Amino acid sequence: MKEKTPTLLKVGLLALFVIAAVIAAYFTFNKSKDFFLSFDVANIPGLAIQQTSTPQPSIDGTPAPTAIPTVISDGPAPQPWDGASRVTVLVMGLDYRDWEAADGPPRTDTMILLTIDPLTKTAGMLNIPRDLWVNIPGFDYGRINTAYPLGIAYEVPGGGPQQAKDTVEELLGVPINYYAIIDFSAFEQFINELGGINVKVDNEISVDPIGKGNTVFLKPGNYLLDGPTALAYARARHTDGGDFDRAQRQQQVILAIRDRIFELGPAQVASKIPALYSQLAAGIHTDLSLDDAIKLGWLALEIPIPEGIQRGAIAPPNAVSFAKSPDGSQDILVPVPDQIRLIRDQVFASSSMASPALSSGDSLANMQAEGATIVVANGTYFEGLASETQAYLQSQGANVVSTQNAEYTQYTKIIDYTGNPYTDKYLVDLMKISPYSISLQYDPNSPVDVLVILGDDWAGNNPMP
């Protein structure tokens, strides 16, 4: 008779990928499905926030915030993961105060973009500040944390999650495959089930757990934080570093969850599987299937930590500037596109320490692995320049599929429609043009991935024979 051993992988890794990015947990158990399937989750395509009006008690017995109902209109179903392509997940934490104050659908208090690359066995985490002033597709400019409630209020296809994904995709120029919404109450209880997390505080900070009169002052040192305090620590904004400090603490808490699970050991964590799964089922909604989460978990095993995880934040002083909204009513952060692109590329590229495939000698392999189709357009008055360039780029391994004409331009431009950082970098290095010539215009329906518009600078100075 086959031994029924608990498969922590299937629950623990789902939790860690959705909540803690691409972090390896335990892979030491046998691969038996019997224990896990006893929780009756075989038919769940994704975990969903439970719609309930009954507050669950927190660790100290006080009522926790009511779980936030999530209204999602019909939208495009995500494609199953093929096991080889880069996967990107937009993780959102909801601001429960909006719901409690009857202010309408909740805003996103936290946005973190998580990405994992099977090719290079690396991952990335990018924090996006809530006050970032961006174009919200189909609406107007506004704070990025309003994209989610607009999608719900106006019942756009896919609801708030899709509206938020579309907004971030337009901002960064990278495709987002899945989303995950985390209710703060479930986040607190999840950490409580682990017995808290260990955090090193570098600078004195005051944090305010949910509820009145709960302010906690943390001096520099090491702490074991319970769920409410850990959440308050991650969300605190009033520090000298503002949103940048906040982003750093959020990533610190995410990695601390991973460390805590390792610290507890297989036996202790296995005994907590029912409670941990209960917290996840109660507090997460995602369109990431359980099967894909498990596959991503296995992939996470191969990522070296911490060198295999690139961490970044869209934050002052370089990536944003402080300003007022056009009507003067809101404090906002205005994006600095060139700097944001550099941060994005840092997160979506991978450390050479993490994988030899990213060494300078393998830039061609990385570009070819992306499989991006390239079109070369002649933006000069030199006849035949596009055809000559096509032949040259093809001889260098680039997948140039056609040529065309374009309006005149003095400087060569690269327009990336589907998010191909390796291809962009390869072309910039090969053609010796400025990385600032890259324009991100995300369009999943584009017939071409990358468009290169040749300018007079290339016509007058190029390495072609």
C-alpha positions as CSV (number, residue, x, y, z in Angstrom):
1,M,0.0,0.0,0.0
2,K,1.4,3.4,-1.0
3,E,2.3,5.6,2.0
4,K,0.1,8.7,2.3
5,T,2.7,11.4,2.9
6,P,1.7,15.1,3.0
7,T,2.8,17.0,-0.1
8,L,3.7,20.4,1.2
9,L,4.8,21.3,-2.3
10,K,1.3,21.7,-3.6
11,V,0.1,24.0,-0.9
12,G,3.3,25.6,0.4
13,L,4.6,26.4,-3.1
14,L,1.3,27.9,-4.2
15,A,1.3,30.1,-1.2
16,L,4.9,31.1,-1.7
17,F,4.6,31.8,-5.4
18,V,1.5,33.9,-5.0
19,I,2.4,35.6,-1.7
20,A,6.1,35.4,-1.7
21,A,7.1,35.4,-5.4
22,V,9.2,32.7,-6.8
23,I,10.6,31.4,-3.5
24,A,11.5,27.7,-3.0
25,A,9.9,26.0,-0.1
26,Y,10.0,22.3,0.7
27,F,10.6,19.7,-1.9
28,T,11.6,16.9,0.5
29,F,8.3,15.1,0.7
30,N,7.2,12.3,-1.6
31,K,5.0,13.2,-4.5
32,S,1.9,11.5,-3.3
33,K,-1.3,13.5,-4.0
34,D,-3.5,11.7,-1.5
35,F,-3.0,14.0,1.4
36,F,-3.5,17.2,-0.6
37,L,-6.5,16.0,-2.5
38,S,-8.2,15.2,0.8
39,F,-8.8,19.0,1.0
40,D,-11.2,18.8,-1.9
41,V,-9.5,21.4,-4.1
42,A,-9.3,19.4,-7.3
43,N,-12.0,21.4,-9.0
44,I,-10.7,24.9,-8.0
45,P,-9.2,26.7,-11.0
46,G,-7.8,29.3,-8.7
47,L,-8.2,30.3,-5.1
48,A,-10.9,32.9,-4.5
49,I,-11.6,35.4,-1.8
50,Q,-14.6,34.2,0.1
51,Q,-17.5,36.6,0.1
52,T,-18.5,36.7,3.7
53,S,-19.8,39.3,6.1
54,T,-18.6,37.5,9.2
55,P,-15.3,38.9,10.5
56,Q,-12.9,36.3,11.7
57,P,-11.1,36.9,15.0
58,S,-7.4,37.9,14.9
59,I,-4.8,36.3,17.1
60,D,-5.6,38.6,20.0
61,G,-9.3,37.9,19.8
62,T,-10.3,41.3,18.2
63,P,-12.4,41.2,15.1
64,A,-10.4,41.4,11.9
65,P,-11.6,43.4,8.9
66,T,-14.3,41.9,6.8
67,A,-13.1,40.1,3.7
68,I,-13.5,42.2,0.7
69,P,-15.9,40.9,-2.0
70,T,-14.3,40.7,-5.3
71,V,-16.5,41.4,-8.4
72,I,-15.0,40.1,-11.6
73,S,-16.8,40.4,-14.9
74,D,-16.3,37.9,-17.7
75,G,-12.9,38.5,-19.3
76,P,-10.4,36.6,-21.4
77,A,-9.3,33.4,-19.7
78,P,-5.5,33.2,-19.3
79,Q,-3.6,30.6,-21.3
80,P,-2.2,27.7,-19.5
81,W,1.5,28.0,-18.8
82,D,3.6,26.0,-21.3
83,G,6.4,25.4,-18.8
84,A,9.0,27.2,-20.9
85,S,8.0,30.8,-21.2
86,R,8.6,33.6,-18.7
87,V,5.7,34.0,-16.3
88,T,4.7,37.3,-14.8
89,V,2.1,37.8,-12.0
90,L,0.7,41.0,-10.7
91,V,0.1,40.7,-7.0
92,M,-2.3,43.2,-5.4
93,G,-3.1,43.9,-1.8
94,L,-6.5,45.5,-1.3
95,D,-7.1,48.5,0.9
96,Y,-9.8,47.3,3.3
97,R,-10.5,50.9,4.5
98,D,-12.3,51.7,1.3
99,W,-14.8,49.0,1.8
100,E,-15.3,49.7,5.5
101,A,-15.9,53.4,4.8
102,A,-18.4,52.6,2.1
103,D,-16.3,54.5,-0.4
104,G,-17.0,52.0,-3.2
105,P,-14.7,49.3,-4.6
106,P,-11.4,49.0,-2.8
107,R,-8.2,50.5,-4.1
108,T,-5.0,48.5,-4.4
109,D,-2.8,49.4,-1.5
110,T,0.1,47.3,-2.8
111,M,1.2,46.3,-6.2
112,I,4.2,43.9,-6.8
113,L,5.1,42.5,-10.2
114,L,6.6,39.0,-9.9
115,T,8.4,37.3,-12.7
116,I,10.2,34.0,-13.2
117,D,12.2,32.9,-16.2
118,P,12.6,29.2,-16.8
119,L,15.3,29.8,-19.4
120,T,17.8,31.4,-17.0
121,K,16.4,30.0,-13.7
122,T,16.0,33.6,-12.3
123,A,13.2,35.7,-10.8
124,G,12.4,39.3,-10.2
125,M,10.2,41.4,-7.9
126,L,9.2,45.0,-8.8
127,N,7.2,47.2,-6.4
128,I,4.9,49.8,-8.0
129,P,3.9,52.8,-5.8
130,R,0.2,53.4,-5.2
131,D,0.3,57.1,-6.0
132,L,2.0,56.7,-9.4
133,W,0.2,59.0,-12.0
134,V,-0.5,56.9,-15.1
135,N,-2.8,56.5,-18.0
136,I,-5.6,54.1,-17.1
137,P,-6.7,52.5,-20.4
138,G,-10.3,53.4,-21.3
139,F,-10.5,56.1,-18.7
140,D,-8.0,59.0,-18.1
141,Y,-4.9,59.7,-16.1
142,G,-5.1,58.8,-12.4
143,R,-3.3,57.2,-9.5
144,I,-2.5,53.6,-10.4
145,N,-4.3,52.3,-7.3
146,T,-7.6,53.5,-8.8
147,A,-7.4,51.2,-11.9
148,Y,-8.8,48.2,-9.9
149,P,-11.9,49.9,-8.5
150,L,-12.6,51.6,-11.9
151,G,-12.6,48.1,-13.5
152,I,-15.1,46.9,-10.9
153,A,-17.3,50.0,-10.9
154,Y,-17.7,50.2,-14.7
155,E,-17.8,46.4,-15.1
156,V,-15.1,46.2,-17.7
157,P,-14.4,42.8,-19.1
158,G,-12.2,41.0,-16.6
159,G,-13.2,43.5,-13.9
160,G,-10.7,45.2,-11.6
161,P,-8.0,42.6,-12.0
162,Q,-7.9,42.9,-15.8
163,Q,-8.1,46.7,-15.6
164,A,-5.1,46.7,-13.2
165,K,-3.2,44.3,-15.5
166,D,-3.8,46.5,-18.6
167,T,-2.7,49.6,-16.7
168,V,0.6,48.0,-15.5
169,E,1.2,46.4,-18.9
170,E,0.9,49.8,-20.6
171,L,3.2,51.4,-18.0
172,L,6.0,48.8,-18.3
173,G,5.6,47.4,-21.7
174,V,5.7,43.8,-20.5
175,P,2.9,41.2,-20.8
176,I,1.4,40.1,-17.5
177,N,0.1,36.5,-17.5
178,Y,-1.7,36.2,-14.2
179,Y,-2.9,38.2,-11.2
180,A,-3.3,37.4,-7.5
181,I,-5.3,39.5,-5.1
182,I,-4.5,39.2,-1.4
183,D,-6.8,40.3,1.4
184,F,-4.8,41.8,4.2
185,S,-6.8,39.9,6.9
186,A,-5.8,36.6,5.3
187,F,-2.2,37.8,5.1
188,E,-2.1,38.5,8.8
189,Q,-3.6,35.1,9.7
190,F,-1.3,33.3,7.3
191,I,1.8,34.7,9.2
192,N,0.1,33.9,12.5
193,E,-0.2,30.3,11.5
194,L,3.5,30.3,10.9
195,G,4.1,31.6,14.4
196,G,5.3,35.0,13.1
197,I,8.2,36.0,10.9
198,N,11.7,37.1,11.8
199,V,12.6,40.6,10.7
200,K,15.7,42.8,11.2
201,V,14.7,46.4,11.7
202,D,17.5,48.8,10.6
203,N,16.0,52.1,11.6
204,E,13.5,53.0,14.3
205,I,10.0,53.0,12.9
206,S,6.4,53.3,14.3
207,V,3.8,51.0,12.8
208,D,0.1,50.9,13.2
209,P,-1.6,47.4,13.1
210,I,-5.2,47.4,12.1
211,G,-7.4,48.8,14.9
212,K,-7.3,51.7,17.2
213,G,-4.5,52.4,19.7
214,N,-2.3,49.7,18.4
215,T,0.8,51.7,17.5
216,V,4.0,49.8,17.9
217,F,7.5,51.4,18.1
218,L,10.3,49.2,16.7
219,K,13.8,50.2,17.5
220,P,16.8,48.8,15.5
221,G,17.2,45.1,16.2
222,N,15.8,41.6,15.4
223,Y,12.1,40.9,16.0
224,L,9.6,38.0,15.7
225,L,6.6,39.8,14.3
226,D,3.0,38.5,14.4
227,G,0.7,38.9,11.4
228,P,-0.8,42.3,12.2
229,T,2.5,43.8,13.1
230,A,4.3,42.3,10.0
231,L,1.5,43.7,7.8
232,A,1.8,47.2,9.4
233,Y,5.6,47.1,9.1
234,A,5.3,46.3,5.4
235,R,2.6,49.0,4.7
236,A,4.1,51.9,6.8
237,R,4.8,54.9,4.6
238,H,5.8,57.7,6.9
239,T,9.5,57.2,7.0
240,D,12.4,59.3,5.6
241,G,12.6,57.0,2.5
242,G,8.8,57.1,1.9
243,D,7.7,54.7,-0.8
244,F,11.2,53.4,-1.5
245,D,11.5,52.3,2.2
246,R,8.0,50.8,1.9
247,A,9.0,48.7,-1.1
248,Q,12.1,47.5,0.6
249,R,10.1,46.4,3.7
250,Q,7.5,44.6,1.6
251,Q,10.2,42.6,-0.2
252,Q,11.8,41.9,3.2
253,V,8.6,40.5,4.6
254,I,8.1,38.4,1.5
255,L,11.5,36.8,1.9
256,A,11.0,36.5,5.6
257,I,8.0,34.2,5.0
258,R,10.2,31.9,3.0
259,D,12.8,31.9,5.7
260,R,10.3,31.2,8.4
261,I,9.0,28.1,6.6
262,F,12.5,26.8,6.2
263,E,13.1,27.5,9.9
264,L,10.1,25.6,11.1
265,G,11.1,22.4,9.5
266,P,9.1,19.8,7.4
267,A,7.3,18.2,10.4
268,Q,6.0,21.4,11.9
269,V,4.9,22.9,8.6
270,A,3.2,19.7,7.5
271,S,1.0,19.8,10.6
272,K,-0.1,23.3,9.6
273,I,-1.1,22.4,6.0
274,P,-4.9,22.4,6.7
275,A,-4.8,25.8,8.5
276,L,-2.4,27.3,5.9
277,Y,-4.6,26.2,3.0
278,S,-7.6,27.6,4.8
279,Q,-6.0,31.0,5.0
280,L,-5.1,30.9,1.4
281,A,-8.5,29.8,0.2
282,A,-10.1,32.6,2.3
283,G,-7.8,35.4,1.3
284,I,-6.5,35.0,-2.3
285,H,-8.2,35.3,-5.7
286,T,-6.0,34.4,-8.7
287,D,-6.4,33.2,-12.2
288,L,-3.3,31.1,-11.8
289,S,-4.3,27.4,-11.9
290,L,-3.3,25.1,-9.2
291,D,-1.4,22.9,-11.7
292,D,0.6,25.9,-13.0
293,A,1.4,27.0,-9.5
294,I,2.8,23.6,-8.7
295,K,4.9,23.7,-11.9
296,L,6.2,27.1,-10.9
297,G,7.0,25.8,-7.5
298,W,9.2,23.1,-9.0
299,L,10.9,25.7,-11.1
300,A,11.5,27.8,-8.0
301,L,13.6,25.0,-6.6
302,E,16.2,25.7,-9.2
303,I,16.6,29.4,-8.4
304,P,19.5,30.3,-6.2
305,I,18.5,32.6,-3.3
306,P,19.2,35.5,-2.9
307,E,21.4,36.0,-6.0
308,G,18.8,34.5,-8.3
309,I,16.1,37.1,-7.4
310,Q,16.4,40.6,-8.8
311,R,14.6,43.2,-6.7
312,G,13.6,46.7,-7.8
313,A,11.2,49.5,-6.9
314,I,9.7,52.4,-8.9
315,A,10.6,55.1,-6.3
316,P,12.3,58.4,-5.8
317,P,14.6,60.1,-6.4
318,N,15.3,58.8,-9.9
319,A,12.3,56.9,-11.2
320,V,9.5,59.4,-10.0
321,S,9.1,63.0,-9.2
322,F,6.7,64.5,-6.6
323,A,3.9,66.6,-7.9
324,K,0.2,67.6,-7.6
325,S,-2.6,66.2,-9.7
326,P,-3.8,68.6,-12.5
327,D,-6.7,69.8,-10.3
328,G,-4.3,70.3,-7.3
329,S,-6.3,67.9,-5.1
330,Q,-3.9,65.0,-4.8
331,D,-0.2,64.4,-4.1
332,I,1.1,62.2,-6.9
333,L,4.2,60.6,-8.2
334,V,5.0,61.4,-11.9
335,P,6.9,58.6,-13.7
336,V,10.3,59.1,-15.3
337,P,9.9,56.7,-18.2
338,D,13.6,56.3,-19.0
339,Q,14.5,55.4,-15.4
340,I,11.5,53.1,-15.0
341,R,12.6,51.3,-18.2
342,L,16.1,50.8,-16.6
343,I,14.6,49.4,-13.4
344,R,12.2,47.1,-15.4
345,D,15.1,45.8,-17.4
346,Q,17.1,45.1,-14.2
347,V,14.3,43.1,-12.8
348,F,13.4,41.3,-16.0
349,A,16.9,40.6,-17.0
350,S,18.9,38.2,-14.8
351,S,22.0,38.3,-12.7
352,S,25.0,36.8,-14.4
353,M,25.8,35.3,-11.0
354,A,22.6,33.4,-11.1
355,S,23.0,31.8,-14.5
356,P,25.9,31.5,-16.9
357,A,23.4,31.9,-19.8
358,L,23.4,35.6,-19.0
359,S,27.1,36.2,-19.6
360,S,28.0,38.6,-22.3
361,G,28.9,35.8,-24.6
362,D,25.4,34.3,-24.5
363,S,23.5,37.5,-25.4
364,L,22.7,35.9,-28.8
365,A,21.3,32.7,-27.2
366,N,19.2,34.8,-24.8
367,M,17.8,36.8,-27.7
368,Q,17.1,33.8,-29.9
369,A,15.4,32.0,-26.9
370,E,12.9,34.9,-26.7
371,G,11.9,34.1,-30.3
372,A,10.9,37.7,-31.1
373,T,10.0,38.5,-34.7
374,I,11.7,41.7,-36.0
375,V,10.7,44.0,-38.8
376,V,13.1,46.6,-40.1
377,A,11.7,49.9,-41.5
378,N,13.6,52.5,-43.5
379,G,13.2,55.9,-42.0
380,T,15.8,57.5,-44.3
381,Y,16.1,58.6,-47.9
382,F,18.7,55.9,-48.6
383,E,17.2,53.3,-50.9
384,G,17.7,49.7,-50.0
385,L,18.9,50.4,-46.4
386,A,16.2,48.3,-44.9
387,S,17.0,45.3,-47.0
388,E,20.8,45.6,-46.4
389,T,20.1,45.9,-42.7
390,Q,17.8,42.9,-42.7
391,A,20.5,40.8,-44.3
392,Y,23.1,42.0,-41.8
393,L,21.0,41.4,-38.8
394,Q,20.0,37.9,-40.0
395,S,23.7,37.1,-40.5
396,Q,24.1,38.0,-36.8
397,G,21.3,35.6,-35.7
398,A,18.4,38.1,-35.5
399,N,14.9,36.9,-36.6
400,V,14.1,39.6,-39.1
401,V,11.0,38.6,-41.0
402,S,10.4,41.6,-43.3
403,T,11.1,45.2,-44.2
404,Q,9.0,48.2,-44.8
405,N,9.2,52.0,-45.1
406,A,8.7,54.5,-42.4
407,E,8.5,58.3,-41.9
408,Y,11.8,60.1,-41.9
409,T,13.8,60.0,-38.6
410,Q,17.2,61.3,-37.8
411,Y,17.8,58.7,-35.1
412,T,17.2,55.0,-35.1
413,K,14.4,53.7,-32.9
414,I,13.3,50.4,-31.5
415,I,9.7,49.8,-30.7
416,D,8.9,46.8,-28.6
417,Y,5.3,45.7,-28.7
418,T,5.4,42.5,-26.7
419,G,8.1,42.8,-24.1
420,N,11.4,41.4,-25.3
421,P,14.3,42.8,-23.1
422,Y,16.9,40.3,-24.4
423,T,16.1,41.2,-28.0
424,D,16.1,44.9,-27.3
425,K,19.5,44.7,-25.6
426,Y,21.0,42.6,-28.3
427,L,19.9,45.1,-31.0
428,V,21.1,48.1,-29.0
429,D,24.6,46.5,-28.4
430,L,24.9,45.2,-32.0
431,M,23.8,48.4,-33.7
432,K,25.6,50.6,-31.1
433,I,22.6,52.9,-30.5
434,S,21.4,54.4,-27.3
435,P,19.2,52.3,-25.0
436,Y,17.0,55.3,-24.7
437,S,16.0,54.7,-28.3
438,I,13.8,51.9,-27.1
439,S,10.1,52.7,-27.0
440,L,7.7,50.3,-25.2
441,Q,4.2,50.2,-26.8
442,Y,2.7,47.1,-25.5
443,D,0.2,45.6,-27.9
444,P,-0.6,41.8,-27.6
445,N,-2.3,41.9,-31.0
446,S,0.7,43.3,-32.8
447,P,1.7,41.1,-35.8
448,V,5.3,41.8,-35.0
449,D,7.2,41.8,-31.7
450,V,9.9,44.4,-32.4
451,L,10.0,47.2,-35.0
452,V,13.4,48.8,-35.8
453,I,13.1,52.1,-37.6
454,L,16.4,53.1,-39.2
455,G,17.5,56.7,-39.0
456,D,20.2,58.8,-40.6
457,D,22.6,57.9,-37.7
458,W,22.6,54.3,-38.8
459,A,22.8,55.1,-42.5
460,G,25.9,57.2,-41.9
461,N,27.7,55.0,-39.4
462,N,27.1,51.2,-39.3
463,P,29.3,48.0,-39.4
464,M,27.7,46.5,-42.5
465,P,30.1,45.4,-45.2
